[in-house]
Amino acid sequence: MSTNGYVATPTKLELKDISMLFSRRGRRFEALRDVSLQVAPGQYISIVGASGCGKTTLLRIVDGLSKPTRGEVWVDGRAVDRPGPDRGFVFQHDALFPWRTVLDNVIFGLEVQGRPKREARERADVLVRLVGLTGFEQHFPHELSGGMRQRANLARALTIDPDVLLMDEPFASLDAQTREIMQAELLRIWRSNRKTVLFVTHQIDEAVYLADRVVVMTSRPGQVKAVLDVDIPRPRDLSVKRTPRFLELVDAIWKMIEEEVKAALHITNTDGPSVHQVMM
């Protein structure tokens, strides 16, 4: 375990002292404070922490959708100041265009880039196969299950071939069984392209199962409390969740988050909301 976010070079993604202040109804609050992290090419990083600790805000800053109050984001040595094709964002809700078929949704990003139609179609066909949607190319989103819609959502993000994939609780709306299947599928897809991934989740077991490293955030203002190396060999199947080392890592992370929630709310064993309620 390390207590900072630094790894040996080369570095694909670097966050330098990211801080974020918001103003609402004349009051200011601090969402993030001095978040620094270095991510090597092809690394899978999960980010966990209590609700409100700034996880989604951090992803939006990395994508260029939000500008930090202080600090910088660098991808391949270039400063991030706006969204770009080197980063792909997979949101919690699939955000597919309901009037477009699966194939047309997947092609959308390439259309925006002005890619030739034939090239775009070939690329989209490859990604549809990769995410396991062969045979559903002409289906509309309302004809798909939740898991299938998120597969299409992932394919759309991957079609532009981003260097960094940002995923904000993409499986949160799925039932437990589908969620586990999608976790295994996501690892299969990741092994095929080895994108650099930042993955936000509330599920600690999901974070450990998917990641090379897990970043644990403090309660607001969000800071990096610890970075844990997931020393479980790859490839992993779902049975790894029953192994002693997996359970040990999940328990260690849970205790860190529990400490943060209790400190933030000043709760006792009998008063106030439960830690589980705050985590949700």
N, C-alpha and C positions, 0 to 999 in steps of 0.2 A: 504494500500500500504506500502511496505517496500522498503528501499533503499539499502538493501544488499541481498545476496542470501542464508541466513541461516534460517534453520527451526529447530524445536526441534528434538532431537533424537527419534527413531532410524534413522540411515542414511543408505540408500542403495548405493548412489553414492555421492562422494565428489570430487570437483575440488579445488585444493589448489594453489592459486597464479600462474595460468597458463599464461605464456608469450611465444610469438613466434616471432622470427626474421627470415626473409628470405633474401637471397642475390641473386641479379639478375644483370648480366652485370656489376659486380663490385660495385653495389650499394646495400645498406642494407635498408630494411624497416621493420617496426614493425607491425605485423598483430594483435597480441593480447597483452594485458598488464594486468597482475595481476588479472586474472579472477578467482574468487572464488564462489563456489556454493555448497550448500548441498541439496540433493534430497531425500525425504523419500521413503520407499518402496511403489510401486504402484502409485506414483504420475505421473501426465502427465504434462510435462513442455514444453511450446512453447518458441522458441527463435526467436526474430525479430530484425531487424535493417537494415540500408541502405546497398546497395550492397558494398562489399569489407570490411565489418566490421569484418570479420573473423568467421562467423557462421559455414560455412562448415569446415574450419580449426579446429575449436573447436570440432566438431563431430569426425573428423578424429583422433584427439588426444585422445578423450575418447575411441575410438575403438582400439587404439593402432597402427593405420596405420601411424601416424606421431608422432614423439617425440618432446615434447615442449623444447624450449630453456631453460626455467626455470619453475619449478612447478611440481605438481604431481596430478595424478588421482587415486582414490581409489574406488573399488567396494567391498562392504561387508568387508571392512577393509584390502583388499589386493591391493597392488600397481599394476597399469596397466603398463606393459612395452611392450606389443605385443597384437595382436588380440587374442581373445579367445572365447569359446563357451558360456561364460556368457554374451556376447554382440552380438546383431544381428544388421546388417546395411541394411537399405532400401534406395537405391539410387534414385536420381531424375528420371533417366531412368531405365526401368525395368531390363536390363542386363540379361534377360533370355537367355539360350542357345537355339539358333534357331533350332538345330537338335534334341532337346529333347522335348518330350510331356510335358504337364502341370504336370502330375504326376511325370515324371522323373526329371523335374526341381525341384519340391518340395522335392523330395527324396535326391537330390544331397548332401546337407549338412550332412545328416545322413550317406551317403556312404563314405564321407570324414572321418567321425568319426569312420568308420568301424562297424557300427551297423548291426546286423543280418538283412537279407533281409525281413523276415516276420515282424519283429518289425518295420523296416523302412516303409514298405508298410502300416501297420496299422496306424502308426503315421501320415503319409502323407495323408491317406484317411480322417482322422479326420480333418486335417487342410484344405483340399480341401473343405470339407463340411462347415467348419466354415466361410470361405471367400466367400461362395456362388458360387463355381465352379463345383458343382455336375453335371455330364453329359458332362463335358468338359475335363475330365482327359486325354483323348487320343488326344486332339487337340494340334497342334503346335502353337508357339507364333504368327506366321503370320496369323493364323486363328482367332485370338482374337482381340477384341477392346482394346483401350488403357486402359480403366478402368479394363477390365478383366486381362490384362497383369500385372497391378499393384496389383491386388488381388493375382495373382500367385506369384508375387515377395514378397508380404507380407507373404503369406503362407510359402514360402521357408525360410524366415528369422525366422518365428515362429517355424518351425519344429524342430530346434535344441534346442528349449525351453530356450531362453536366459533370463537372469535376467533383462537386460536392452536392450530396443529397441531404436535404433538411426535412425531417419528418416530425410533425407535431401531433402526437397521439393518434396515429392513423387507424388504430384498431379499437379505439375507445368505445365506439358505438356498436361493436360486434358482440354477439353472444360468446360465452366462454369457450365453447368447442370450436367455433369458427375462428376465434382469436388465436387459439393455439395452432390451428392448421396454418393460418396466415403467418404466424411467427416462423414456422418451419419453412414455408414457401419463401418468405422474405430472405432467409439465410441462403436458400438455394439460389435465388436470383442474385444476391450479393456475391456469392462465390463465383458466379459467372462473369461478373464485371469488376468486382473489387472497388466500387466507388467509395470515396470518403464519406462517412455518414455521421450526422448529428441527429439523434433520435430522442425525442422527449416523450416520457411516459410517466404515469402515476403507478404503474405496476412494477414492483421491484423485481419480481421473478422474470418478467419480460425483459427488463433492463439487463439483468445478468445473463440470461440465456442468449441474447443477441450480441452483446458487446465484447469488444476487446478491453475497454476501460469504462468504468461507470463514474460519472461526475456527480457528486452529492452537493446540492446547493443548500445554503442556510436559508432560514426564514427571511422575509423581507426586512431590509434590502438584501437581495440575493447576492451571495458571494460563494466562491468555491470553498466548501468546507473540507472536502477530501476527494481524491481521485484513486479509485481502487482498480488494480489490474485484475482482470478475470483470467486466472491461470487455469482455465479448463480447456483441454485440447479441442481443436476443430478437426473435422466436421463434428457438429453436435446434432443429436436428435432429441426429441422431447423427453426421452427417458433420463437424460442428464439432470432433469429437474428433481429427481429423486435421490441423487447422489449426496453424500455427506458434504463435499466441498461446496457444491451449489447451495445447499441449505445454510452452510456456514456464512457464505458471502451475502445471501439474502438477509440473514439475521443481523449481520454487522451493519448493513446499510439501513435496515429498519431501525436499529437502535440510534443511529446518527440522526435520522429524520425525527424520530420520537423526541430526542433531546431538543431539537430545534423547535418543534411545535410546542412543547411544554414550556420552554424558555420564552417563546414569543407570546403565549397566552397566559402565562403564570397560572397554569391550572394545577389542581391537586387530583388525587385519585377519586374524589367524590364531587368536586365542583366543576361547573363549566362543561363545554362540549367535549366529547371524547376525541382522542387523537385520531381515531379512525374517521370520524366525521370531518375533521379538518383536512385530512389527507385527501378525502374525496372532493 
